[in-house]
């Protein structure tokens, strides 16, 4: 099984946002700030997971002939 690489499922702007938040996480000064930034990063990771799953479902449907190549 291949390793999940979240950046493969995020666009350029989203990748830059994650990098910005990861930097902010390193310099956060309070626990609440750290937790909020970490939650935002987790949201981006979940977005990537969902996009990966959608791609897998589309591949499965294409293999079964139930999805056009355009979708």
N, CA, C and O atoms as a Tripos MOL2 file, in Angstrom:
@<TRIPOS>MOLECULE
protein
  284   283    71     0     0
PROTEIN
NO_CHARGES

@<TRIPOS>ATOM
      1 N           0.8440   -1.1740    0.0000 N.3       1 UNK1
      2 CA          0.0000    0.0000    0.0000 C.3       1 UNK1
      3 C           0.8910    1.2390    0.0000 C.2       1 UNK1
      4 O           1.8920    1.2960    0.7150 O.2       1 UNK1
      5 N           0.5290    2.2020   -0.7860 N.am      2 UNK2
      6 CA          1.3520    3.4030   -0.9040 C.3       2 UNK2
      7 C           1.1350    4.3380    0.2850 C.2       2 UNK2
      8 O           0.0980    4.2960    0.9470 O.2       2 UNK2
      9 N           2.1150    5.1620    0.5330 N.am      3 UNK3
     10 CA          2.0490    6.1300    1.6100 C.3       3 UNK3
     11 C           1.1400    7.2830    1.2110 C.2       3 UNK3
     12 O           1.2150    7.7830    0.0880 O.2       3 UNK3
     13 N           0.2810    7.7020    2.1360 N.am      4 UNK4
     14 CA         -0.6100    8.8320    1.8870 C.3       4 UNK4
     15 C           0.2000   10.1190    1.9370 C.2       4 UNK4
     16 O           0.8590   10.4170    2.9330 O.2       4 UNK4
     17 N           0.1410   10.8740    0.8490 N.am      5 UNK5
     18 CA          0.8510   12.1500    0.7600 C.3       5 UNK5
     19 C          -0.1830   13.2510    0.5770 C.2       5 UNK5
     20 O          -0.6430   13.4820   -0.5410 O.2       5 UNK5
     21 N          -0.5590   13.9400    1.6630 N.am      6 UNK6
     22 CA         -1.6350   14.9280    1.6030 C.3       6 UNK6
     23 C          -1.4290   16.0090    0.5470 C.2       6 UNK6
     24 O          -2.3920   16.4550   -0.0760 O.2       6 UNK6
     25 N          -0.1870   16.4330    0.3410 N.am      7 UNK7
     26 CA          0.0530   17.5160   -0.6130 C.3       7 UNK7
     27 C          -0.3240   17.1170   -2.0350 C.2       7 UNK7
     28 O          -0.5700   17.9860   -2.8720 O.2       7 UNK7
     29 N          -0.3740   15.8180   -2.3210 N.am      8 UNK8
     30 CA         -0.7960   15.3700   -3.6470 C.3       8 UNK8
     31 C          -2.2570   15.7060   -3.9150 C.2       8 UNK8
     32 O          -2.6800   15.7470   -5.0700 O.2       8 UNK8
     33 N          -3.0290   15.9460   -2.8630 N.am      9 UNK9
     34 CA         -4.4630   16.1840   -3.0000 C.3       9 UNK9
     35 C          -4.8600   17.6110   -2.6380 C.2       9 UNK9
     36 O          -6.0480   17.9140   -2.5320 O.2       9 UNK9
     37 N          -3.8830   18.4850   -2.4470 N.am     10 UNK10
     38 CA         -4.1450   19.8950   -2.1790 C.3      10 UNK10
     39 C          -3.6050   20.7190   -3.3290 C.2      10 UNK10
     40 O          -2.5710   20.3940   -3.9120 O.2      10 UNK10
     41 N          -4.3210   21.8000   -3.6540 N.am     11 UNK11
     42 CA         -3.8160   22.6560   -4.7230 C.3      11 UNK11
     43 C          -2.6990   23.5500   -4.1740 C.2      11 UNK11
     44 O          -2.4270   23.5520   -2.9730 O.2      11 UNK11
     45 N          -2.0700   24.2920   -5.0500 N.am     12 UNK12
     46 CA         -0.8960   25.1010   -4.6840 C.3      12 UNK12
     47 C          -1.2060   26.0820   -3.5570 C.2      12 UNK12
     48 O          -0.4170   26.2240   -2.6230 O.2      12 UNK12
     49 N          -2.3410   26.7530   -3.6400 N.am     13 UNK13
     50 CA         -2.7050   27.7230   -2.6080 C.3      13 UNK13
     51 C          -2.9130   27.0320   -1.2570 C.2      13 UNK13
     52 O          -2.4720   27.5350   -0.2240 O.2      13 UNK13
     53 N          -3.5770   25.8960   -1.2720 N.am     14 UNK14
     54 CA         -3.8020   25.1570   -0.0330 C.3      14 UNK14
     55 C          -2.4870   24.6690    0.5580 C.2      14 UNK14
     56 O          -2.3120   24.6900    1.7760 O.2      14 UNK14
     57 N          -1.5720   24.2350   -0.2800 N.am     15 UNK15
     58 CA         -0.2570   23.8050    0.1950 C.3      15 UNK15
     59 C           0.4710   24.9570    0.8740 C.2      15 UNK15
     60 O           1.0850   24.7740    1.9250 O.2      15 UNK15
     61 N           0.4040   26.1380    0.2810 N.am     16 UNK16
     62 CA          1.0520   27.3070    0.8690 C.3      16 UNK16
     63 C           0.4200   27.6650    2.2110 C.2      16 UNK16
     64 O           1.1160   28.0500    3.1500 O.2      16 UNK16
     65 N          -0.9120   27.5350    2.2940 N.am     17 UNK17
     66 CA         -1.6030   27.8010    3.5540 C.3      17 UNK17
     67 C          -1.1180   26.8400    4.6470 C.2      17 UNK17
     68 O          -0.8430   27.2610    5.7710 O.2      17 UNK17
     69 N          -1.0190   25.5670    4.3170 N.am     18 UNK18
     70 CA         -0.5630   24.5740    5.2940 C.3      18 UNK18
     71 C           0.8510   24.9050    5.7620 C.2      18 UNK18
     72 O           1.1400   24.8510    6.9570 O.2      18 UNK18
     73 N           1.7220   25.2440    4.8340 N.am     19 UNK19
     74 CA          3.0940   25.5990    5.2110 C.3      19 UNK19
     75 C           3.1150   26.8280    6.1190 C.2      19 UNK19
     76 O           3.8860   26.8860    7.0760 O.2      19 UNK19
     77 N           2.2730   27.7970    5.8160 N.am     20 UNK20
     78 CA          2.1840   29.0030    6.6420 C.3      20 UNK20
     79 C           1.7100   28.6450    8.0490 C.2      20 UNK20
     80 O           2.2690   29.1170    9.0390 O.2      20 UNK20
     81 N           0.6810   27.8110    8.1280 N.am     21 UNK21
     82 CA          0.1700   27.4160    9.4410 C.3      21 UNK21
     83 C           1.1650   26.5510   10.2080 C.2      21 UNK21
     84 O           1.2550   26.6540   11.4310 O.2      21 UNK21
     85 N           1.9070   25.7100    9.5140 N.am     22 UNK22
     86 CA          2.9220   24.9060   10.1990 C.3      22 UNK22
     87 C           4.0000   25.7990   10.8070 C.2      22 UNK22
     88 O           4.5000   25.5230   11.8980 O.2      22 UNK22
     89 N           4.3510   26.8550   10.1050 N.am     23 UNK23
     90 CA          5.3140   27.8060   10.6660 C.3      23 UNK23
     91 C           4.7070   28.5010   11.8850 C.2      23 UNK23
     92 O           5.3660   28.6350   12.9160 O.2      23 UNK23
     93 N           3.4580   28.9420   11.7700 N.am     24 UNK24
     94 CA          2.8020   29.5980   12.9020 C.3      24 UNK24
     95 C           2.7120   28.6620   14.1010 C.2      24 UNK24
     96 O           2.8140   29.0930   15.2500 O.2      24 UNK24
     97 N           2.5220   27.3880   13.8200 N.am     25 UNK25
     98 CA          2.4450   26.3980   14.8930 C.3      25 UNK25
     99 C           3.7570   26.3590   15.6750 C.2      25 UNK25
    100 O           3.7510   26.2440   16.9010 O.2      25 UNK25
    101 N           4.8680   26.4540   14.9700 N.am     26 UNK26
    102 CA          6.1840   26.4000   15.6140 C.3      26 UNK26
    103 C           6.4570   27.6200   16.4790 C.2      26 UNK26
    104 O           7.2130   27.5390   17.4470 O.2      26 UNK26
    105 N           5.8480   28.7450   16.1380 N.am     27 UNK27
    106 CA          6.1140   29.9700   16.8960 C.3      27 UNK27
    107 C           4.9280   30.3930   17.7630 C.2      27 UNK27
    108 O           4.9250   31.4960   18.3090 O.2      27 UNK27
    109 N           3.9310   29.5340   17.8910 N.am     28 UNK28
    110 CA          2.7590   29.8780   18.7020 C.3      28 UNK28
    111 C           3.1880   30.0960   20.1490 C.2      28 UNK28
    112 O           4.1220   29.4670   20.6450 O.2      28 UNK28
    113 N           2.4800   31.0000   20.8050 N.am     29 UNK29
    114 CA          2.8980   31.3850   22.1520 C.3      29 UNK29
    115 C           1.9630   30.8760   23.2450 C.2      29 UNK29
    116 O           2.3370   30.8180   24.4160 O.2      29 UNK29
    117 N           0.7660   30.5140   22.8580 N.am     30 UNK30
    118 CA         -0.1750   30.0320   23.8650 C.3      30 UNK30
    119 C          -0.7220   28.6700   23.4510 C.2      30 UNK30
    120 O          -0.6760   28.2830   22.2830 O.2      30 UNK30
    121 N          -1.2320   27.9710   24.4330 N.am     31 UNK31
    122 CA         -1.8190   26.6610   24.1590 C.3      31 UNK31
    123 C          -3.0330   26.8120   23.2540 C.2      31 UNK31
    124 O          -3.2100   26.0300   22.3200 O.2      31 UNK31
    125 N          -3.8660   27.8020   23.5170 N.am     32 UNK32
    126 CA         -5.0730   27.9800   22.6990 C.3      32 UNK32
    127 C          -4.7130   28.3160   21.2530 C.2      32 UNK32
    128 O          -5.3670   27.8410   20.3250 O.2      32 UNK32
    129 N          -3.6850   29.1260   21.0610 N.am     33 UNK33
    130 CA         -3.2270   29.4450   19.7080 C.3      33 UNK33
    131 C          -2.7060   28.1800   19.0150 C.2      33 UNK33
    132 O          -3.0150   27.9270   17.8510 O.2      33 UNK33
    133 N          -1.9230   27.4050   19.7360 N.am     34 UNK34
    134 CA         -1.3890   26.1520   19.1950 C.3      34 UNK34
    135 C          -2.5260   25.2140   18.7920 C.2      34 UNK34
    136 O          -2.5030   24.6440   17.7010 O.2      34 UNK34
    137 N          -3.5090   25.0530   19.6590 N.am     35 UNK35
    138 CA         -4.6270   24.1490   19.3770 C.3      35 UNK35
    139 C          -5.4370   24.6110   18.1720 C.2      35 UNK35
    140 O          -5.8440   23.7920   17.3480 O.2      35 UNK35
    141 N          -5.6700   25.9030   18.0630 N.am     36 UNK36
    142 CA         -6.4370   26.4310   16.9320 C.3      36 UNK36
    143 C          -5.6920   26.2170   15.6150 C.2      36 UNK36
    144 O          -6.2900   25.7940   14.6260 O.2      36 UNK36
    145 N          -4.4110   26.5040   15.5990 N.am     37 UNK37
    146 CA         -3.6130   26.3110   14.3790 C.3      37 UNK37
    147 C          -3.5490   24.8250   14.0240 C.2      37 UNK37
    148 O          -3.6510   24.4570   12.8530 O.2      37 UNK37
    149 N          -3.3820   23.9910   15.0190 N.am     38 UNK38
    150 CA         -3.3330   22.5490   14.7840 C.3      38 UNK38
    151 C          -4.6640   22.0470   14.2100 C.2      38 UNK38
    152 O          -4.6730   21.1720   13.3440 O.2      38 UNK38
    153 N          -5.7800   22.5940   14.6850 N.am     39 UNK39
    154 CA         -7.0980   22.2230   14.1630 C.3      39 UNK39
    155 C          -7.2200   22.5930   12.6920 C.2      39 UNK39
    156 O          -7.7630   21.8210   11.9010 O.2      39 UNK39
    157 N          -6.7200   23.7670   12.3210 N.am     40 UNK40
    158 CA         -6.7620   24.2080   10.9260 C.3      40 UNK40
    159 C          -5.9410   23.2660   10.0420 C.2      40 UNK40
    160 O          -6.3880   22.8710    8.9640 O.2      40 UNK40
    161 N          -4.7550   22.9140   10.4980 N.am     41 UNK41
    162 CA         -3.9140   21.9750    9.7380 C.3      41 UNK41
    163 C          -4.6200   20.6290    9.5980 C.2      41 UNK41
    164 O          -4.6030   20.0240    8.5260 O.2      41 UNK41
    165 N          -5.2380   20.1660   10.6790 N.am     42 UNK42
    166 CA         -5.9880   18.9020   10.6220 C.3      42 UNK42
    167 C          -7.1270   18.9750    9.6080 C.2      42 UNK42
    168 O          -7.4150   17.9920    8.9250 O.2      42 UNK42
    169 N          -7.7740   20.1350    9.5090 N.am     43 UNK43
    170 CA         -8.8470   20.3070    8.5200 C.3      43 UNK43
    171 C          -8.3140   20.1470    7.0980 C.2      43 UNK43
    172 O          -8.9600   19.5180    6.2590 O.2      43 UNK43
    173 N          -7.1510   20.7080    6.8280 N.am     44 UNK44
    174 CA         -6.5470   20.5480    5.4980 C.3      44 UNK44
    175 C          -6.1920   19.0850    5.2300 C.2      44 UNK44
    176 O          -6.3780   18.5920    4.1180 O.2      44 UNK44
    177 N          -5.6860   18.3990    6.2420 N.am     45 UNK45
    178 CA         -5.3630   16.9780    6.0770 C.3      45 UNK45
    179 C          -6.6210   16.1570    5.8120 C.2      45 UNK45
    180 O          -6.6070   15.2370    4.9940 O.2      45 UNK45
    181 N          -7.6990   16.4880    6.4980 N.am     46 UNK46
    182 CA         -8.9620   15.7830    6.2640 C.3      46 UNK46
    183 C          -9.4790   16.0690    4.8590 C.2      46 UNK46
    184 O         -10.0020   15.1690    4.2020 O.2      46 UNK46
    185 N          -9.3420   17.2970    4.3920 N.am     47 UNK47
    186 CA         -9.7230   17.6380    3.0220 C.3      47 UNK47
    187 C          -8.9510   16.7770    2.0270 C.2      47 UNK47
    188 O          -9.5230   16.2710    1.0610 O.2      47 UNK47
    189 N          -7.6680   16.6150    2.2630 N.am     48 UNK48
    190 CA         -6.8470   15.7800    1.3790 C.3      48 UNK48
    191 C          -7.3030   14.3220    1.4240 C.2      48 UNK48
    192 O          -7.3580   13.6560    0.3900 O.2      48 UNK48
    193 N          -7.6310   13.8280    2.6200 N.am     49 UNK49
    194 CA         -8.1170   12.4410    2.7380 C.3      49 UNK49
    195 C          -9.4180   12.2400    1.9640 C.2      49 UNK49
    196 O          -9.5940   11.2280    1.2840 O.2      49 UNK49
    197 N         -10.3190   13.2010    2.0710 N.am     50 UNK50
    198 CA        -11.5990   13.1100    1.3610 C.3      50 UNK50
    199 C         -11.3710   13.1360   -0.1470 C.2      50 UNK50
    200 O         -11.9710   12.3500   -0.8800 O.2      50 UNK50
    201 N         -10.5160   14.0240   -0.6050 N.am     51 UNK51
    202 CA        -10.2270   14.0810   -2.0410 C.3      51 UNK51
    203 C          -9.5940   12.7800   -2.5310 C.2      51 UNK51
    204 O          -9.8850   12.3260   -3.6380 O.2      51 UNK51
    205 N          -8.7410   12.1880   -1.7190 N.am     52 UNK52
    206 CA         -8.1310   10.9020   -2.0860 C.3      52 UNK52
    207 C          -9.2100    9.8380   -2.1980 C.2      52 UNK52
    208 O          -9.2130    9.0550   -3.1480 O.2      52 UNK52
    209 N         -10.1180    9.8010   -1.2470 N.am     53 UNK53
    210 CA        -11.1910    8.8020   -1.2720 C.3      53 UNK53
    211 C         -12.1010    9.0080   -2.4750 C.2      53 UNK53
    212 O         -12.5190    8.0350   -3.1030 O.2      53 UNK53
    213 N         -12.4140   10.2500   -2.8060 N.am     54 UNK54
    214 CA        -13.2260   10.5380   -3.9930 C.3      54 UNK54
    215 C         -12.5290   10.0210   -5.2420 C.2      54 UNK54
    216 O         -13.1680    9.4300   -6.1120 O.2      54 UNK54
    217 N         -11.2240   10.2390   -5.3360 N.am     55 UNK55
    218 CA        -10.4570    9.7450   -6.4890 C.3      55 UNK55
    219 C         -10.5040    8.2220   -6.5490 C.2      55 UNK55
    220 O         -10.6320    7.6490   -7.6310 O.2      55 UNK55
    221 N         -10.4020    7.5610   -5.3940 N.am     56 UNK56
    222 CA        -10.4740    6.0970   -5.3610 C.3      56 UNK56
    223 C         -11.8410    5.5990   -5.8170 C.2      56 UNK56
    224 O         -11.9300    4.6340   -6.5750 O.2      56 UNK56
    225 N         -12.8970    6.2510   -5.3610 N.am     57 UNK57
    226 CA        -14.2530    5.8550   -5.7550 C.3      57 UNK57
    227 C         -14.4460    6.0410   -7.2520 C.2      57 UNK57
    228 O         -15.0180    5.1820   -7.9230 O.2      57 UNK57
    229 N         -13.9650    7.1680   -7.7740 N.am     58 UNK58
    230 CA        -14.0720    7.3980   -9.2200 C.3      58 UNK58
    231 C         -13.3280    6.3240   -9.9990 C.2      58 UNK58
    232 O         -13.8190    5.8400  -11.0190 O.2      58 UNK58
    233 N         -12.1420    5.9490   -9.5200 N.am     59 UNK59
    234 CA        -11.3750    4.8870  -10.1880 C.3      59 UNK59
    235 C         -12.1380    3.5650  -10.1670 C.2      59 UNK59
    236 O         -12.1720    2.8450  -11.1650 O.2      59 UNK59
    237 N         -12.7490    3.2490   -9.0290 N.am     60 UNK60
    238 CA        -13.5300    2.0150   -8.9180 C.3      60 UNK60
    239 C         -14.7150    2.0320   -9.8790 C.2      60 UNK60
    240 O         -14.9940    1.0330  -10.5430 O.2      60 UNK60
    241 N         -15.4100    3.1610   -9.9530 N.am     61 UNK61
    242 CA        -16.5620    3.2720  -10.8470 C.3      61 UNK61
    243 C         -16.1380    3.1940  -12.3110 C.2      61 UNK61
    244 O         -16.8220    2.5760  -13.1270 O.2      61 UNK61
    245 N         -15.0140    3.8190  -12.6420 N.am     62 UNK62
    246 CA        -14.5090    3.7360  -14.0200 C.3      62 UNK62
    247 C         -14.1790    2.2890  -14.3830 C.2      62 UNK62
    248 O         -14.4710    1.8350  -15.4890 O.2      62 UNK62
    249 N         -13.5720    1.5780  -13.4470 N.am     63 UNK63
    250 CA        -13.2040    0.1800  -13.6920 C.3      63 UNK63
    251 C         -14.4370   -0.6860  -13.9300 C.2      63 UNK63
    252 O         -14.3850   -1.6710  -14.6670 O.2      63 UNK63
    253 N         -15.5360   -0.3110  -13.3030 N.am     64 UNK64
    254 CA        -16.7810   -1.0640  -13.4770 C.3      64 UNK64
    255 C         -17.5930   -0.5560  -14.6680 C.2      64 UNK64
    256 O         -18.6450   -1.1090  -14.9910 O.2      64 UNK64
    257 N         -17.0980    0.5040  -15.3210 N.am     65 UNK65
    258 CA        -17.8010    1.0680  -16.4670 C.3      65 UNK65
    259 C         -19.0060    1.9030  -16.0930 C.2      65 UNK65
    260 O         -19.8830    2.1370  -16.9240 O.2      65 UNK65
    261 N         -19.0580    2.3550  -14.8500 N.am     66 UNK66
    262 CA        -20.2120    3.1220  -14.3780 C.3      66 UNK66
    263 C         -19.9440    4.6220  -14.3050 C.2      66 UNK66
    264 O         -20.7800    5.3820  -13.8160 O.2      66 UNK66
    265 N         -18.7900    5.0450  -14.7870 N.am     67 UNK67
    266 CA        -18.4470    6.4620  -14.7600 C.3      67 UNK67
    267 C         -17.7360    6.8080  -16.0480 C.2      67 UNK67
    268 O         -16.8200    6.1030  -16.4720 O.2      67 UNK67
    269 N         -18.1590    7.8990  -16.6740 N.am     68 UNK68
    270 CA        -17.5100    8.3520  -17.9000 C.3      68 UNK68
    271 C         -16.0880    8.8010  -17.5890 C.2      68 UNK68
    272 O         -15.7780    9.1740  -16.4580 O.2      68 UNK68
    273 N         -15.2330    8.7610  -18.5970 N.am     69 UNK69
    274 CA        -13.8460    9.2090  -18.4350 C.3      69 UNK69
    275 C         -13.7640   10.7080  -18.1600 C.2      69 UNK69
    276 O         -12.7590   11.1780  -17.6270 O.2      69 UNK69
    277 N         -14.8050   11.4700  -18.5150 N.am     70 UNK70
    278 CA        -14.7930   12.9210  -18.3210 C.3      70 UNK70
    279 C         -15.0080   13.3090  -16.8620 C.2      70 UNK70
    280 O         -14.6640   14.4250  -16.4730 O.2      70 UNK70
    281 N         -15.5580   12.4350  -16.0620 N.am     71 UNK71
    282 CA        -15.8820   12.7470  -14.6650 C.3      71 UNK71
    283 C         -14.7760   12.3750  -13.7330 C.2      71 UNK71
    284 O         -14.8950   12.5750  -12.5240 O.2      71 UNK71
@<TRIPOS>BOND
     1     1     2 1
     2     2     3 1
     3     3     4 2
     4     3     5 am
     5     5     6 1
     6     6     7 1
     7     7     8 2
     8     7     9 am
     9     9    10 1
    10    10    11 1
    11    11    12 2
    12    11    13 am
    13    13    14 1
    14    14    15 1
    15    15    16 2
    16    15    17 am
    17    17    18 1
    18    18    19 1
    19    19    20 2
    20    19    21 am
    21    21    22 1
    22    22    23 1
    23    23    24 2
    24    23    25 am
    25    25    26 1
    26    26    27 1
    27    27    28 2
    28    27    29 am
    29    29    30 1
    30    30    31 1
    31    31    32 2
    32    31    33 am
    33    33    34 1
    34    34    35 1
    35    35    36 2
    36    35    37 am
    37    37    38 1
    38    38    39 1
    39    39    40 2
    40    39    41 am
    41    41    42 1
    42    42    43 1
    43    43    44 2
    44    43    45 am
    45    45    46 1
    46    46    47 1
    47    47    48 2
    48    47    49 am
    49    49    50 1
    50    50    51 1
    51    51    52 2
    52    51    53 am
    53    53    54 1
    54    54    55 1
    55    55    56 2
    56    55    57 am
    57    57    58 1
    58    58    59 1
    59    59    60 2
    60    59    61 am
    61    61    62 1
    62    62    63 1
    63    63    64 2
    64    63    65 am
    65    65    66 1
    66    66    67 1
    67    67    68 2
    68    67    69 am
    69    69    70 1
    70    70    71 1
    71    71    72 2
    72    71    73 am
    73    73    74 1
    74    74    75 1
    75    75    76 2
    76    75    77 am
    77    77    78 1
    78    78    79 1
    79    79    80 2
    80    79    81 am
    81    81    82 1
    82    82    83 1
    83    83    84 2
    84    83    85 am
    85    85    86 1
    86    86    87 1
    87    87    88 2
    88    87    89 am
    89    89    90 1
    90    90    91 1
    91    91    92 2
    92    91    93 am
    93    93    94 1
    94    94    95 1
    95    95    96 2
    96    95    97 am
    97    97    98 1
    98    98    99 1
    99    99   100 2
   100    99   101 am
   101   101   102 1
   102   102   103 1
   103   103   104 2
   104   103   105 am
   105   105   106 1
   106   106   107 1
   107   107   108 2
   108   107   109 am
   109   109   110 1
   110   110   111 1
   111   111   112 2
   112   111   113 am
   113   113   114 1
   114   114   115 1
   115   115   116 2
   116   115   117 am
   117   117   118 1
   118   118   119 1
   119   119   120 2
   120   119   121 am
   121   121   122 1
   122   122   123 1
   123   123   124 2
   124   123   125 am
   125   125   126 1
   126   126   127 1
   127   127   128 2
   128   127   129 am
   129   129   130 1
   130   130   131 1
   131   131   132 2
   132   131   133 am
   133   133   134 1
   134   134   135 1
   135   135   136 2
   136   135   137 am
   137   137   138 1
   138   138   139 1
   139   139   140 2
   140   139   141 am
   141   141   142 1
   142   142   143 1
   143   143   144 2
   144   143   145 am
   145   145   146 1
   146   146   147 1
   147   147   148 2
   148   147   149 am
   149   149   150 1
   150   150   151 1
   151   151   152 2
   152   151   153 am
   153   153   154 1
   154   154   155 1
   155   155   156 2
   156   155   157 am
   157   157   158 1
   158   158   159 1
   159   159   160 2
   160   159   161 am
   161   161   162 1
   162   162   163 1
   163   163   164 2
   164   163   165 am
   165   165   166 1
   166   166   167 1
   167   167   168 2
   168   167   169 am
   169   169   170 1
   170   170   171 1
   171   171   172 2
   172   171   173 am
   173   173   174 1
   174   174   175 1
   175   175   176 2
   176   175   177 am
   177   177   178 1
   178   178   179 1
   179   179   180 2
   180   179   181 am
   181   181   182 1
   182   182   183 1
   183   183   184 2
   184   183   185 am
   185   185   186 1
   186   186   187 1
   187   187   188 2
   188   187   189 am
   189   189   190 1
   190   190   191 1
   191   191   192 2
   192   191   193 am
   193   193   194 1
   194   194   195 1
   195   195   196 2
   196   195   197 am
   197   197   198 1
   198   198   199 1
   199   199   200 2
   200   199   201 am
   201   201   202 1
   202   202   203 1
   203   203   204 2
   204   203   205 am
   205   205   206 1
   206   206   207 1
   207   207   208 2
   208   207   209 am
   209   209   210 1
   210   210   211 1
   211   211   212 2
   212   211   213 am
   213   213   214 1
   214   214   215 1
   215   215   216 2
   216   215   217 am
   217   217   218 1
   218   218   219 1
   219   219   220 2
   220   219   221 am
   221   221   222 1
   222   222   223 1
   223   223   224 2
   224   223   225 am
   225   225   226 1
   226   226   227 1
   227   227   228 2
   228   227   229 am
   229   229   230 1
   230   230   231 1
   231   231   232 2
   232   231   233 am
   233   233   234 1
   234   234   235 1
   235   235   236 2
   236   235   237 am
   237   237   238 1
   238   238   239 1
   239   239   240 2
   240   239   241 am
   241   241   242 1
   242   242   243 1
   243   243   244 2
   244   243   245 am
   245   245   246 1
   246   246   247 1
   247   247   248 2
   248   247   249 am
   249   249   250 1
   250   250   251 1
   251   251   252 2
   252   251   253 am
   253   253   254 1
   254   254   255 1
   255   255   256 2
   256   255   257 am
   257   257   258 1
   258   258   259 1
   259   259   260 2
   260   259   261 am
   261   261   262 1
   262   262   263 1
   263   263   264 2
   264   263   265 am
   265   265   266 1
   266   266   267 1
   267   267   268 2
   268   267   269 am
   269   269   270 1
   270   270   271 1
   271   271   272 2
   272   271   273 am
   273   273   274 1
   274   274   275 1
   275   275   276 2
   276   275   277 am
   277   277   278 1
   278   278   279 1
   279   279   280 2
   280   279   281 am
   281   281   282 1
   282   282   283 1
   283   283   284 2
@<TRIPOS>SUBSTRUCTURE
     1 UNK1         2 RESIDUE 1 A UNK
     2 UNK2         6 RESIDUE 1 A UNK
     3 UNK3        10 RESIDUE 1 A UNK
     4 UNK4        14 RESIDUE 1 A UNK
     5 UNK5        18 RESIDUE 1 A UNK
     6 UNK6        22 RESIDUE 1 A UNK
     7 UNK7        26 RESIDUE 1 A UNK
     8 UNK8        30 RESIDUE 1 A UNK
     9 UNK9        34 RESIDUE 1 A UNK
    10 UNK10       38 RESIDUE 1 A UNK
    11 UNK11       42 RESIDUE 1 A UNK
    12 UNK12       46 RESIDUE 1 A UNK
    13 UNK13       50 RESIDUE 1 A UNK
    14 UNK14       54 RESIDUE 1 A UNK
    15 UNK15       58 RESIDUE 1 A UNK
    16 UNK16       62 RESIDUE 1 A UNK
    17 UNK17       66 RESIDUE 1 A UNK
    18 UNK18       70 RESIDUE 1 A UNK
    19 UNK19       74 RESIDUE 1 A UNK
    20 UNK20       78 RESIDUE 1 A UNK
    21 UNK21       82 RESIDUE 1 A UNK
    22 UNK22       86 RESIDUE 1 A UNK
    23 UNK23       90 RESIDUE 1 A UNK
    24 UNK24       94 RESIDUE 1 A UNK
    25 UNK25       98 RESIDUE 1 A UNK
    26 UNK26      102 RESIDUE 1 A UNK
    27 UNK27      106 RESIDUE 1 A UNK
    28 UNK28      110 RESIDUE 1 A UNK
    29 UNK29      114 RESIDUE 1 A UNK
    30 UNK30      118 RESIDUE 1 A UNK
    31 UNK31      122 RESIDUE 1 A UNK
    32 UNK32      126 RESIDUE 1 A UNK
    33 UNK33      130 RESIDUE 1 A UNK
    34 UNK34      134 RESIDUE 1 A UNK
    35 UNK35      138 RESIDUE 1 A UNK
    36 UNK36      142 RESIDUE 1 A UNK
    37 UNK37      146 RESIDUE 1 A UNK
    38 UNK38      150 RESIDUE 1 A UNK
    39 UNK39      154 RESIDUE 1 A UNK
    40 UNK40      158 RESIDUE 1 A UNK
    41 UNK41      162 RESIDUE 1 A UNK
    42 UNK42      166 RESIDUE 1 A UNK
    43 UNK43      170 RESIDUE 1 A UNK
    44 UNK44      174 RESIDUE 1 A UNK
    45 UNK45      178 RESIDUE 1 A UNK
    46 UNK46      182 RESIDUE 1 A UNK
    47 UNK47      186 RESIDUE 1 A UNK
    48 UNK48      190 RESIDUE 1 A UNK
    49 UNK49      194 RESIDUE 1 A UNK
    50 UNK50      198 RESIDUE 1 A UNK
    51 UNK51      202 RESIDUE 1 A UNK
    52 UNK52      206 RESIDUE 1 A UNK
    53 UNK53      210 RESIDUE 1 A UNK
    54 UNK54      214 RESIDUE 1 A UNK
    55 UNK55      218 RESIDUE 1 A UNK
    56 UNK56      222 RESIDUE 1 A UNK
    57 UNK57      226 RESIDUE 1 A UNK
    58 UNK58      230 RESIDUE 1 A UNK
    59 UNK59      234 RESIDUE 1 A UNK
    60 UNK60      238 RESIDUE 1 A UNK
    61 UNK61      242 RESIDUE 1 A UNK
    62 UNK62      246 RESIDUE 1 A UNK
    63 UNK63      250 RESIDUE 1 A UNK
    64 UNK64      254 RESIDUE 1 A UNK
    65 UNK65      258 RESIDUE 1 A UNK
    66 UNK66      262 RESIDUE 1 A UNK
    67 UNK67      266 RESIDUE 1 A UNK
    68 UNK68      270 RESIDUE 1 A UNK
    69 UNK69      274 RESIDUE 1 A UNK
    70 UNK70      278 RESIDUE 1 A UNK
    71 UNK71      282 RESIDUE 1 A UNK
